[in-house]
Structure formats: structure tokens, C-alpha cells
Amino acid sequence: MTVNLPPLKEVIAAHGLAAKKSLGQNFILDTNVLAKIVRLALPLSDNPETGTVIEVGPGPGGLTRAMLAHGVKNLVVIEKDDRCLSALEEIKKCYPDNLTIISGDALKINVSDLGPAPRRIIANLPYNISTVLLINWLKQIKDFSSLTLMFQKEVAERITAVPGTSDYGRLSVLSQWLCETEIKMILAPEVFTPAPKVSSALVSFKPRENPLAPASFAGLEKVVAAAFNQRRKMLRSSLKSLGNPEELCKIADIPSTWRAENVPVTAFCAMADYLEKP
């Protein structure tokens, strides 16, 4: 099927879609970059005709177009900015059976209810709410087969960081406890309109069949928050709010003289699991 849609620059001009800083908007207009993002998110082994693909913050619809052109048969987009809806409706006219547009705030929508499995989220996230959205989705990660998300590069590096590095922290632990994470590509600021001050990175999340170790999300969050809120202190000091730090470290089989950035995910889980037992 041949689809004739105007260039994205024309769409932005025609609909008055100058990016809003308050909404964390930075649009990608390069069709080659958009196509590469979709290929990385939906490799040949991942049939785009099955299940549901969910996009948050489509804006003028550049990534939306690329996914539909790639063969996605059930795409649901969530857009908070009412200005973008008419541009998205133009795309829907070309793909009436394949695109569903939801006007709303992704922070208030349970995306796991939006279509049949397998569900994948592919999105150039609004940067001002990207980590909040990620945590929300990690809490229900079993509802998704993959997440492919664009973040500021420094956030992506925190998500994928390993123990013993300065970037390792709360996002690293929670993400890697539940998923295999990988930075798929790095994008320079000039790829975006308007160009942000920093580079961006596309991160792949592949849910693990089972978490790395037993723990509840709330319990692990509590332990990780205590440890990293005072990340320069030794665990024997930073974990005092949780009880006996020496006992917790013994349970996790780590020295109490370590700092949070040295603690592997499984050790944090061991502490969280221990604290939740009666």
C-alpha cells in the first residue's frame, strides 16, 4: 500500500506544533533515523503483525508513521498535547484499521490494558517524565514482551550501569533486576527538533523470565533508596534506617564497609527479601 503523507516539517508548520519544553518534547524528523529505531525495536524475529505496540508522546507522528510503515498492525498512541491530535488523525486516515489514538496523560493510563499480548512499548519519551514512566512500567513488566525507549544519554547510562561504577544506582538495580538492558544507539542533539543540550540514547528492555532474585518491588525500592540516598557512606551507616546494617550485610554476604555502588543486584534483593519476612 502506497501512503502519501506530507513531510514532518510541513506537518509541524501546518498544525503549529512547535515543541513545548513544559511537555518535555523533542521531535525526531529524520525518516532514516526513525526507521532504524523501529528496526532495532522490532527485529525480524519479532513479528510486527502480532500483539500490540504502544507509543507514548507521538507528537507529530514521525515514529508512528515509521512503525506503521514497518508493518505494525495494532498501534496504540497516547498523546497529552491536544495540538498533535489532528496530525495523528491524518495518519489514521491512511491506516484506519491499524492505529488507535488516545488523548490523555500516560502517567494516568494503565497501558497493560490497551490491547492483546504480546505488548511492546516503543517510544521517544517526554524527558521530563521518562523515569517515572519507566518505574511504572517495570512494576508491571510481566505484561510486556519488550520496552524500547529513548532517554537522555545520562539516564540511559544509569539504567545500564554495572556495580562498581559511578552511574550505578536505583535505576540500574530496578531495571536489571527485572530486565536485560542494552543501549542500542546514541543520538546526537542535532537529530532532534529542537536540539536538546545533551545526547540521547535508545535503550532496550527485555523482561527476564524470572527476576534475578526473590524480592518485592516495594521492598527492593526501600532498600535501594536507603543505600543510594547516602551513596558516599559505607553500608554500615547508610542502612541504619532499615535496622541492623551489619546483620543485613551478613545476610547479603557482603562487607558492611562497601558503599552502595559496589553492591550487586542480588545482594540488594537478599536484604529486601530478609526485611519482609515475619
C-alpha positions in Angstrom: 0.0 0.0 0.0 1.3 3.4 -1.0 0.8 6.0 1.7 1.2 9.7 0.8 1.7 11.9 3.9 3.3 15.3 4.0 6.8 15.8 5.3 7.0 16.1 9.1 8.3 19.7 8.8 5.2 20.6 6.9 3.0 18.9 9.4 4.6 20.8 12.3 4.2 24.1 10.5 0.6 23.4 9.4 -0.6 22.4 12.8 1.5 24.8 14.9 3.4 22.0 16.6 6.5 23.9 18.0 7.8 21.6 20.7 6.8 22.6 24.2 9.6 22.5 26.9 6.9 22.1 29.6 5.9 18.7 28.0 9.5 17.5 27.5 9.0 17.4 23.7 11.9 16.9 21.3 10.8 15.6 17.9 12.8 13.4 15.5 12.1 14.3 11.9 14.8 12.3 10.1 12.9 9.3 8.5 16.1 7.2 8.2 16.7 7.6 12.0 13.1 6.8 12.7 13.2 3.7 10.5 16.4 2.5 12.3 14.7 2.9 15.7 11.8 0.7 14.6 14.2 -1.9 13.1 16.0 -2.1 16.4 12.8 -2.3 18.4 11.1 -4.8 16.1 13.8 -7.1 14.6 12.9 -9.7 12.0 12.4 -12.3 14.8 9.7 -10.1 16.3 6.6 -10.2 14.1 5.1 -6.7 14.0 1.7 -8.1 12.9 1.1 -9.7 16.3 0.0 -8.3 19.6 0.0 -4.6 20.4 2.6 -1.8 20.1 2.2 1.2 22.4 3.7 4.6 21.8 3.8 7.4 24.4 4.2 11.0 23.2 4.0 10.6 19.4 3.9 14.3 18.8 3.6 15.0 15.0 3.8 11.2 14.4 7.2 10.6 13.0 7.8 7.3 14.9 4.1 6.5 14.5 4.5 6.6 10.7 7.7 4.5 10.8 6.1 1.8 12.8 3.0 1.6 10.6 5.2 1.5 7.5 7.2 -1.3 9.1 4.0 -3.4 9.3 2.7 -2.9 12.8 -1.0 -3.9 12.7 -2.2 -2.7 16.1 -0.6 0.5 17.2 -1.9 2.5 20.2 -0.6 6.0 20.7 -1.1 8.1 23.8 -0.8 11.9 23.4 -1.3 14.5 26.0 -0.8 17.5 23.7 -4.2 18.3 22.1 -2.3 20.2 19.3 -1.0 16.9 17.9 -4.2 15.1 17.6 -5.2 16.5 14.2 -1.8 15.5 12.8 -2.2 12.0 14.2 -5.8 11.8 12.7 -4.3 12.4 9.3 -2.1 9.3 9.8 -5.1 7.3 11.0 -6.9 8.1 7.7 -4.2 6.2 5.9 -4.1 3.4 8.4 -7.7 3.2 9.7 -7.6 -0.3 10.9 -4.1 -0.2 12.5 -3.9 3.0 14.6 -5.7 3.9 17.8 -5.3 7.4 19.2 -5.8 8.1 22.9 -5.9 11.6 24.1 -4.6 11.5 27.7 -1.8 11.5 30.2 0.3 8.4 30.1 1.0 8.7 33.8 -2.7 8.1 34.5 -3.2 5.3 32.0 -2.7 1.6 32.6 -1.0 0.7 29.3 -1.2 -3.0 30.0 -4.9 -2.7 29.3 -4.6 -1.3 25.9 -4.5 -4.4 23.7 -3.8 -8.1 23.4 -0.4 -9.6 24.2 2.4 -9.6 23.3 2.6 -5.9 24.2 5.6 -3.8 23.3 6.2 -0.2 24.2 8.3 1.8 21.7 8.6 5.5 22.4 10.7 8.7 22.3 9.7 9.5 25.8 9.0 13.0 27.1 12.2 13.6 29.0 10.6 15.3 32.0 8.6 12.1 32.9 10.7 9.4 31.4 12.0 7.8 34.6 8.6 8.0 36.3 7.0 6.2 33.3 9.8 3.6 33.4 9.3 2.8 37.0 5.5 2.4 36.5 6.1 0.0 33.6 8.7 -2.0 35.5 6.1 -2.6 38.2 4.0 -4.5 35.6 6.8 -5.7 33.4 5.2 -9.2 33.0 2.5 -7.5 30.9 5.1 -6.6 28.2 7.4 -8.5 25.9 9.8 -5.6 25.4 10.3 -1.9 26.0 12.4 0.2 23.6 12.6 3.7 25.0 14.5 6.9 24.3 16.1 8.7 27.2 18.7 11.4 27.8 22.0 9.7 27.5 22.9 10.1 31.1 19.7 8.4 32.2 20.4 5.5 29.8 23.8 5.1 31.2 22.4 4.9 34.7 19.9 2.3 33.6 22.6 0.0 32.1 25.4 0.7 34.6 27.1 -2.1 36.4 28.2 -2.3 40.0 31.4 -0.5 40.8 30.7 2.4 38.5 29.6 6.0 39.4 26.5 5.7 37.2 25.2 2.6 39.1 22.2 3.4 41.2 18.5 3.0 41.8 17.5 2.8 38.1 20.3 0.3 37.4 19.1 -2.1 40.2 15.4 -1.9 39.5 15.8 -2.2 35.7 18.4 -5.0 35.7 16.6 -7.0 38.4 13.7 -7.5 36.0 15.1 -7.0 32.5 18.2 -7.4 30.4 19.1 -3.9 29.4 21.1 -2.6 26.5 21.9 0.8 24.8 21.0 0.2 21.2 22.0 3.6 19.7 23.2 7.0 20.7 21.7 10.1 19.0 23.4 13.5 18.8 21.3 16.6 19.9 21.0 17.8 16.3 18.9 14.8 15.4 16.1 16.4 17.4 13.9 19.4 16.9 14.5 21.5 18.9 18.0 20.2 19.7 18.4 19.4 23.4 21.6 20.3 25.3 22.6 16.6 25.7 22.8 13.5 23.6 20.1 10.8 23.8 20.1 7.0 23.8 17.7 4.3 22.8 17.5 1.6 25.5 16.2 -2.0 25.0 14.5 -3.8 28.0 13.9 -7.5 27.6 11.9 -8.8 30.6 13.6 -11.8 32.3 11.6 -15.0 32.6 12.2 -14.6 36.4 13.7 -11.7 38.4 17.4 -12.1 39.2 16.5 -12.9 42.8 13.4 -13.0 45.0 12.1 -9.7 46.4 9.1 -7.4 46.1 9.3 -4.2 44.1 8.4 -2.1 47.1 10.8 -3.9 49.4 13.7 -3.6 46.9 12.9 0.1 46.3 13.1 0.8 50.0 16.5 -0.9 50.4 17.9 0.7 47.3 16.6 4.2 48.3 18.3 3.9 51.8 21.6 2.8 50.3 21.8 5.3 47.5 20.4 8.3 49.3 23.8 8.3 51.1 25.8 6.6 48.4 29.2 8.0 49.6 28.7 6.4 53.1 29.5 2.9 53.9 26.6 0.5 54.2 27.0 0.2 58.0 25.9 3.9 58.1 23.6 4.2 55.1 21.4 1.2 56.0 20.8 2.2 59.6 17.3 3.4 58.8 16.4 -0.2 57.9 17.5 -1.9 61.1 20.9 -3.6 61.9 23.2 -2.8 58.9 25.7 -5.5 60.0 23.0 -8.2 60.0 21.7 -7.1 56.6 25.1 -7.2 55.1 25.8 -10.6 56.6 22.5 -11.9 55.0 23.6 -10.5 51.7 27.1 -11.9 52.1 28.8 -8.5 51.5 31.1 -6.4 53.7 29.4 -3.6 55.7 32.3 -1.3 54.6 31.1 -1.4 51.0 29.3 1.5 49.5 26.0 1.2 47.6 27.6 1.4 44.2 29.6 -1.8 44.9 26.5 -3.9 45.8 25.2 -6.3 43.1 21.5 -6.5 42.4 21.2 -10.0 44.0 22.6 -8.7 47.3 20.1 -5.8 47.4 17.4 -8.4 46.8 18.6 -10.6 49.6 18.4 -7.7 52.0 14.9 -6.7 50.8 13.6 -10.3 51.0 15.0 -10.7 54.5 13.3 -7.5 55.8 10.0 -8.6 54.5 10.0 -11.9 56.3 8.0 -12.1 59.5 
